[in-house]
Amino acid sequence: MARSWSSAPGPAGLTAAYQLVKADRAVTVLEADDIVGGISRTVERDGWRFDIGGHRFFTKVDEVESLWHEILPENEFLLRPRKSRIFYEGKYFDYPLRAFNALRNLGPIEAVRSVASYGWARLRPPQDQTNYEGWLVARFGWRLYRTFFKTYTEKVWGVPVSSMPADWAAQRVKNLSLSSAIINAVLPRRNQKDIASLIEEFQYPRLGPGMMWERCRDLVEDAGGRVVMSTPVTRVEHRDGRAVAVVTTHDGAETSWPADHVISSMPFSELLLAMDPPPPDRVLAAARDLQFRDFLTVALVVPEAGVFDDNWIYIHSPEVKVGRIQNFGSWSPYMVKPGRTCLGMEYFVFEGDELWNSPDAELIARATAELETLGLAPSGAVEDGYVVRMPKAYPTYDERYAANVAALRAWLAEAAPNVWPVGRNGMHKYNNQDHSMFTAMLTVDNIVAGATHDIWEVNVEEEYHEQRSGTGTGGTGRDAPVLPSSQR
C-alpha cells in the first residue's frame, strides 16, 4: 500500500514516515523544498550552521523523548544550559522577570518611577482589562509594561498589544505581578510555589536540529521509503469519499502518486486549495482566510570574545527592529568555527513586506547597524553575513481562525477522511516540535492500528511546555494570542 503525503518533511512529516516504515508500510514523502526539517531545519552556509528560531529538545511527552533517541544516537546529543535574558538600554534583565533584578538594572530613579507607576495602576487600574495591555498595566504599571512587554510583543506579532485579548496574557504571564514577584524574591525558596520558572538545561543535536531530520530521512530511505525533494504538490485528487492520488510538479512535468492515505504537513489552507475536485466556495474562502506570521534571520559572523553567552536574548529596545538575537555558539560549539561565533538577528515579518522584500545585502547592513546600535558588537566586528527567509513560520489566530479551521476539518472529514493533517502548519495550530511529532505518531497509530486518537487535542493543556512550577504539575500546552484580522 502507498502512503503519500505532501509538503515539508519536518518533524511531523518525517515522524509519520518513520513510524510507517517501522510498521512495514510503503511510504512516499513529497517535499516542495530542497532541504528537510521544515522550520526545524539547520541551514548551512560556508561551514556555519543556523537554527531557525532556536529548538530546545525538551518535552513532557515520553513517546517523543524516546523517539528522539531512537532516531539519533545518544552521542550526537549535547546537554546544554538554558539561558535567555531580556536586553534593554544596554543591560541584561532576567527572564522570567525578577523584581529586584529588574529594578536594580533600571537604576534608582527609574525604579522609583516604575514602583510609583505600579502603585498608581493599583489605585487606578485600567477600566478595560479584557485586552493584553490593560491586563498587564493593572499588574505592572505603565512604565514596566512599556519596558518589558509592549515593544517585543508588537515586534513578534505585528499588531498593537491593546488589540490582543487578556486570556492569552493570563497564559503567558501566569500568576505574576510586581507585588507577587517582590514577595517571592524575599521569601525563602520553599515558599516560591506560584510563579513558574523555565527549564535549566535541554538536549540539543550536536550539529543542530536538522541533524535529527536528516538522520530520520536516511532511516526512512534505508527501510525502503522514498523521499522526493523539490517536488511541490499541486493537487490532491479525491473521489467517492476518499483521496486517491497526489499530483506533483517537477521541472514542468506532472506526476501522479496513487495513495491509500495522505498525511499532510503542508499548510492546512494550501491542502484544501489543492483538493480536486475543489471544496465549496465557503470552504475555499475559509482556507484563504487563514493567516501566518513569517520570519527571517540575518546571521552575522563575529569574534567570539565578549559576546553574550545566552542561547538567545530578547531585544526590547524600540529603536531597532530586531526582535531576538541567537548566539549559535551557545547552542552548540560544533555549529561555529574556532574563535568565532554566529549571531542570528531575528526579524518577525509578513511575507511581502518591506523587510521581507529587501535585498540580502541591505538586510545584512541593517542587522550589522542594529547590532552596533545596541552596543553588542563594535564597529567593524562583523566579518560576514547570511540571510535565511522562512515563510509561514507561525500560524496566527484571529477572531475567525477557529471557525475557518472547523470548516476545513468538517469538509475534509466528509469528502476525504483518509487525508490526515498533522503538525504546526498542517493543522494551523501553534505546535512546538514535540507536539508536531506527537500528532504524527498518533495519526500513524490511527492508520495502522485502527486507533481513534483525536490529534486535535494535542497541545491544549494550560501550562507552557518549557515551564515548570513548584507544584510539579505537568502540561504540554502552548498558546498564542488571537490577533485582529483587520489590523494585519
N, C-alpha and C positions, 0 to 999 in steps of 0.2 A: 504494500500500500504506500502511496506517496503522501508525504506530509509537506506541503509547501507553505512558506509564509513570506511576507513581504516586509520591506523596509529594514532600517538599521539593525543589524545583528549586534545589539548592545547587550546589556545584562539580561533583559527579558528574552530576546530572540535566541541568543546563543544558549541560555539556560534551557529553554524549551527544546532546542535541537539536541543538546547533550542528553537530556532526560529521555528523549525519544529514541536516540540510537542505543542507549543503555537498555531500553525496553525492546530492542530489536525491531524497531520501526524504520522504514525508509524515510529519509528526510532530505529536502532540498531547501537551502537557505538562499533567498534572493535579496541582494543588497544594492541599493542605488549608489552608495559611496564606494570609494576605493580603499577604505580602512574600516576595520571592525572596532566595536566598542561604543558606538553612539556617543553620547555625552561623556561616557566613562572611558573614552579612548585616551591613549597617550600619543601626543603629536611629537614627532622627532624632526628637528631641523639642525643640520650641521653638527650632529652629535649631542645637541641639547634636547632634553625631554620636558614636555609641558603637560601638566594635568589640567583638564578643562573644568575649572571650578573648584577643584580640591575634593578628593573622595576618600574619606576616612573609612577604613574597613572595620566597622563596629556594628553589631546587630544584636537585637534581642530575640531573633528568630533562629532557634537552634539548627533547623534544617538548612538554612542559608549558610550559617557558620561552617557546618560540616561540608557543604558543597564547595565552599571556597578552598578548603584544604584538600578536598578530593581532586580539584582541578589543578591547583598549583602546589608544587612540593613545598614542604614546610621550610626548607632552607631558602626559599625565594621570598619569604615574608620577613619584614623588619618590624620590630616593636618600637613605635615612635612616640615621643612625648607630645601631648596635645597642648598647644599654646596659641592663643589668639587674643589680641587686645584691640582696643579702640585707639586710634591715633587722631589727636585733635590739638591744634595750636602747638605743635612741636612736642607733645607729651603723650605717653602711653598710659591708658586707663585700663584697669582690669575688666575683663569680660568673663562672666556676668559682672555687672556693676557692683562695686563695693563702696559703701558710702564714704568711709574715711579716705580711701584711695582717691576717689573722685574729688572730694572737697579739698584734699591736700594738693592735688595736681592743679586744680582751678586757681589756687592761691587765696590768701586770706580775704582780699576784697571781693573777688568774685564768689568765694564760698559764702561770705556773709550775705551777699545779694541773692545767691541761689537759695539759701535757707530762708531768707525773708520772703522770696518769691513763693517758696513752698508753703510757708506759713499763711501767706495771703490766699493761696489757692485752697488751703484747707478751710479758711474762714469764708471765702467767696468762691467756691468751686464753679467751674463752667456749668451752666444750666443744662446744656446738651452733652451728655456723656455717652450717647449712643454711637459716636464716631471715635476713631482711634485717637485723634488729637485731644478731644475733651476728656477721654478716659485717662490718658497719660498726664495731662496737665493737672487733673484732680489729684494725682498720686505723686507727682514730682514738682509741680510748679512750672511756670512758663520758661524760666531760664534753663533749667536742666532738660526740659522737653526739647527746646531748640538745639541744645548742645548734643544730646545723646540719642535723639530719636528722629527728629524731623528730617534732617538733611540726608542721612543714609537711607532711611526708608523710602524717601522720594526718589533717590538715585536708583534703588533696586527696582521699584515698581512703576516709576514714571508717572505717577498721579499724586495729587495733594494728599497729605496724611489726613486732613479733615474729611476726605471723602471715603475713608476706609472704616469699616464697622468695628465697634468696640469688642465684639465677641472674639475677633482674631487677636486683639490686643491682650485679652484675658488669657489666651492660649500661649502667646509668646512671652509675656512678662508676668507669668503666673505668680500669685502670692507676693508680689514685690511692690513696695512703696518706699519712699525715702525713710519714713519712720521705722518700718519693719527692717530695712537694711541696716539702719543705725543700731537698733536693738540687737539684731543678730550679730553685729560686729563686736559688741561689747560683752555679750553673754558668753558663758562657757560653750564650747563646741557641742556638748551633748544636748544643748537646748536649741540648736540650729536645725530644725527639722522641717521647716516650711518652705524654705527657698531652695529651688533646685540648683545643683551645680552640674558642671559639664564633666564628661569622662576625662580622665587624666592621661590616658595613653590609648593607642589604637594600633591595629595592624596595617601594614602597607606593603604592597609588592615592591620589590627592590627597584624595578625599572618603571614603576607607575602602574596605574590600574589597567592600562591597555595590555600589559603583560598577561594579566588574567585572561582577557578575552581573546588574545592571540593564541594562548595555550588552549583555551576552550575550542576555538575554531579548529586547531590541529587535532584535538581529540575527536571532534565530530567527523572530520575527514578520515582519520585513521580507522574509525569504526564503520566507514562506508557511506557516510553522509556527504552531501555536496554543498559547498559554499560558493555561490556565484556572485562575484563582485561587479561593480559598475554596471548594474543591470536594474534600472528603475522599473517598478511595477506601474503599468498604465491601466490595466483593467482586472477586475475580479469577476469572472463570468459565473452566473448562477441560474439555475432553472429548477422547477419542481421543488422548491423549498430547500435547495442546497447549493452551495458553491461547488463548481465542478472543475474550474481551471483558473490559474493566474497567468496573465499575459504580461510579458516584459518587453522592453525595447532596449536594444544594444546596437550601437553603430547604425541606427536607422532601420534595423531589422527586428520584426516582432517574433517572439517565441511564446508558444502556449504550453504551460506546465500543468498537466492534469493533477488534481488534488482531491483527496478524500476529506482532508481537514485543512483549513488555512489558519495559522496562528499569526496574527498581525501585530507588529510593534510599530508600524508606520503611524503617523498622526491620525487619530480617530477620524478627523474631518476628511483627510485625504482618502482614507479607506472607503468611506461612504460615497465620496465623489467618484471613486474608481469602480463602484459596483455597476455591473452591466447585465441586464437592463438597469437603468438608474432608479433610485428611490423616488417617491413622490416629491413634488416641489417643496412641500413643507419640511420634509426631512433634509433635502438639499439645502434649504435656507438655514436650517438649524446647524448643519455641518459647516457652512460658510461663516456662520456667526461665532464659531469657536476661535478664541484669540490666544496669542502667545507673546511672551517676552523673550527677546533674543539677547545674544551675549557675544562679546568679543574680548579677546585677550591680546595685549601687546606685551610680549616677553622681551625684557631688556637684560643684556649681559653686563654685569658689573663686577668689580673686585669683591671678594667675599668679606674682607676685613671691614669691620664697622657696620655691617648690615644687621638689622634686627633678626633675631633667631626664631621668631614666631613662624608657625605654618602659614598664617596669613594675618594681616591687620585690616581692620575696618576703618575706612577713611571718612570721617565725619566733617572734614573741612569743606565748607561750601564753595571755596574759591576754585576748586578743581572738580572735574567730572569723574575721575576715577573713584570707584566705589570700594574695591578691595585690592590689596596687593599680596600676592602669594610670594613666598620665598621657596622655590622648588628645592633648593639645597637642604631646607629644613624638613621637607617631606622625605627625601632620600638623597644621600650624598652621591649615589650612583646615577642620578639624573643630571648632574652638572659636572664641570671639569675642575681639576685641582686649582685652588687659588681663586676661582671664580664662582659666582652663583648666578642664577637667573631669576629675575623678579617678574612675576606675572601681573601686569597692570590690567585690572578687570573693569570693563565698562558694560553696564546694563543698557540695552538699546532696543529699539524697534527696527526690524529689518526694513531697510529702505530709508531710514532717517539720515541726518547729516553725518553722524559718526560712522554708521554702517557703510555709507557710500564713499567715505573719504579714502583716498589712495593710501596704500600701506606706508609710504614714506611720510605722509602727513601725520598718520596715526603714531608712528614711531617718534616723530619730532614732538608731537603733543605730549605723549607719555613721558618722554625724556624731560620736557619742560616742567610737567607737573611733578615729576619725581624730585626735580631740583627745587621747585617752589615749596614743596613740603619739607625740604631740608633732609631728605632721606638719601641723597647722593650729591656729591659736589659736582660742580660744572665740569664737564668733560669725562665723567666717570663711566658713562655708558659707552660700551665698546661695540655693541651690535644690537639688532632688534628684529623681531619677527611678529607677524600678525596672524591670529587664528580667529576666524569667524564661526560662530555656532548658531545657526538658525533654530528657532523653536526649542530653545533651551528650557523654558519654563512655561508649561501650560498655565494660563491665567484664568481666574474665576471672576465672572461678572454676575450681574443680577439675573442673567438669562442662561448661564452656562449649565446649571443643574437641569433645567427643563430641556435644553438642547441635547445634553448627553442622554437624558432619559428618552428623548425622541429617537435618537440614533440607536440606542440599545434595543428599544421596543421593535423598531423596524427590522433590525438585524436578527433578532431572536425569531421573528416570524418568517422572514424571507430567506435567511441563510444561517441557521443555528450552528452549522459546522464551521463558521468563521468566529475565531476566538481573539478578541482584542486583549493585549497584555501590555504591561509596562507603563512608563510615565506618559509618553505621547500616545501610545496605543489606546490608553483608556482616558486620556485627557485628565490625568489625575497626578497631583504633585507628589509622586512617589520618590523615595530615595532608591539607591541602587539595590539595597537588600529587599525592599518591598517589591520592586520591579521583578527581581528574580523569583520572589515567592509567588507572585501572580502566575508566572510561567510554570513553576513547579506544580501548583495546584491545578492549572489548566491541563497539563500533561496527565496528571492523575485522573482528571475527569475523562480525558480521551481514552487512555489506556485501560484504566480500571473501572470505568463507569461510575466514578465518584460524583458527588453533587456539590462540590465546594463552590461557594459564592465568592469569586475573586474580588468582587466589588466591595467586599467587607474588609479586605486587607488595607491597613493604614487608615483606620477610622478611630483609633483609640486616642485618648486625650493627651497623653504625655509625649512630648517631643522625644524622638528616639535616642538622641545623644545626651539627654538629661537624666540625672538620677537624683532622687531626693532622699532625705534622711529616713523617710518612712519605708523605703525599699520597695515601693510598689512599682510594677512594670508597665510597659506600654511600648508600642511601636509606631505611634502615630506621627504625622507631620501635617501641619495645616498651612494655609495660605489665605491672604485676605481676599474678600470679594471686591473687585475693582469696578468703578463705574464705567460702563462701556462708552458713555457719551464723552468721557474725558480722555480716551485713548486715541 
